[in-house]
Amino acid sequence: MEPIDMTLQLTVDCAEPERMVRFWSEALRYVPQPPPEGHATWRAYWASIGVPEEELGEGAGDLPESIVDPKGVGPRVWFQRVPEPKTVKNRVHLDLKVGGGSDVPLPVRRERVDGEVARLTALGASILYVMDRPDGMEYYAVVLQDPEGNEFCVV
């Protein structure tokens, strides 16, 4: 089988893409993805390639609905507007790895994780619970929710 070129995009269903773009661009240190050159908005771009207006929906593409890694390393994240609210626990979630791994002493990892959690809660995340292993496993993580209730971890 011949290898194919592939990239990864993470798609997040949500009610308010603009709000999610604001939160996650700050959380991940990404930037809102500008529309392709020559187009003032994504809506204008999509119209130029023939996407029917009824497929776009009200407000779609007027503001950025995706974010990208300014270093070009991480995947593009697209926030797809959907009508239904989130109702159950995520089956896939993000781990924001800031602690430095098991080679870093636990007190240092805790400090790094707690610092990042403070930054993220100031941006609008909320803490669900702390996973602390006092049994010698030396594991520490905090589970949070983004502004629309999607779970993610800081480890």
N, C-alpha and C positions, 0 to 999 in steps of 0.2 A: 504494500500500500504506500502510495506516495504521500510524503508529509505535506500538510497544508499550513498556510499562515493563519494564525488564530490570535485574537486578543480577547481579553476578559472585560466585560462590562457587568457591574453589579446594578440590578434594577430593584428599586424599593417602591412598592405600592404605597400611596399616601393620599391624604385629602388636600394638603396644601404644599405643593412642590416648592413654592417660593420660600416658605418658612423652613422647610427641610434643607433647601440649598443654603440658606443663611446659617443654620445650625451646623450642618455637616461640613461645610467649607471651613468653618472655624475649627470644628472638632478635629478634622483630619489634616488641617493646614493645607487644604486644597483651594482652588479658585473656581468661581463660577465659569462655566465654559461659554465663551463668546460665540455668537452665531458665525457661520462661515463668512469669509471675506466677501464683501459686496452686498451683504444683507444686514439690515438694521436690527432684525429680530429673528429668532428661530421660526416664528410663524411665517415671516416673509420668505425665509429659505424654503420651508416645507411647501408653501404655495408655489414657489418657483420650480419645484421638482414634481409638481402635480398632485400633492396630497390634497384630497377633497376637504373643503371647509368643514363638512359635517363630521369628518374623522378627527379633526383637531379639537373640537369642543370649545366652549367659552373660556377665554383667557389662556388657553394652551399656547405656549411659545411666545407670549408677550414678554415674559421675563425668563431668565435662564432657569432651566429645569434639570440641569446636569452640572456636575463638578468634575474637575480633572486635577491630577497631581501636577503642580507646576514644574516638578523635576522630571516628569514624563515616565515615572517608574510604576506607580500604582494604577489600578484600574479606574476607568471612567465610572462615575456613579450617576445613574439617571433616576430621577424621582418622578414616577409615573402616576398621574392623577387617576384615582379610582373612586367610584361613588360610595363603596361600602367601607365602614370603619374596621379597624383592626379588632379582632374579637378573641384570639387565642395567642398563646405563647409562640414566639418565633421558632421555626424549625432550623433556621440558619441565623447566626448572629456574628457580629464583628468582635474580635478581640483586639483592643488597642494595647500593644505591648510596649510599655514604657519603663518597666521595672529593671530590665537589663538581664533577666534570666537567672538561673539557679547558681551561676558563678558569683553573683553579686550578693553580699550579705543581706539577710532578710530585713534588718532595720532600714537599710538604704532603699531596698525595693519598696517597702511600705511608704517611706517618705516620698518617693517618686510617684507611686500610685496615688497616694492621698493628694499630692500637689496637682496631679492631672485631674483627679475627681473634682477638686475644688474649682479648677478652671472650667470644666465641663458643666458643673451645676450652675455656675455663674452664667453660662451660655443658654441654659434652659433645660438641661438634663435633670433627672431626679434619681435618687439612689433607691434601689429595690432592696439590696442586702449586701452584706460583706461576707466573703468566704475567707475565713481565717482558720488555718490548721494548727492548733496548738499542740498537736500530737507528735511533733517532731518532723512532720512532712515539710515544714517551712514553705507553705504555700499561702499566698495572699492575693486576693483579687476583689474587685468591687463590681457588682452587677448594677447597671443603670438602665434608664429608659430615656430615649430621645423625646422630643416634644410631642410625637404622635404615639408614644407608648412602645416603640420597638426596643427590645432588650439588646444590650451590648455590654461587654466586659472591659474593664481596665485592669491589666495584669502587669 
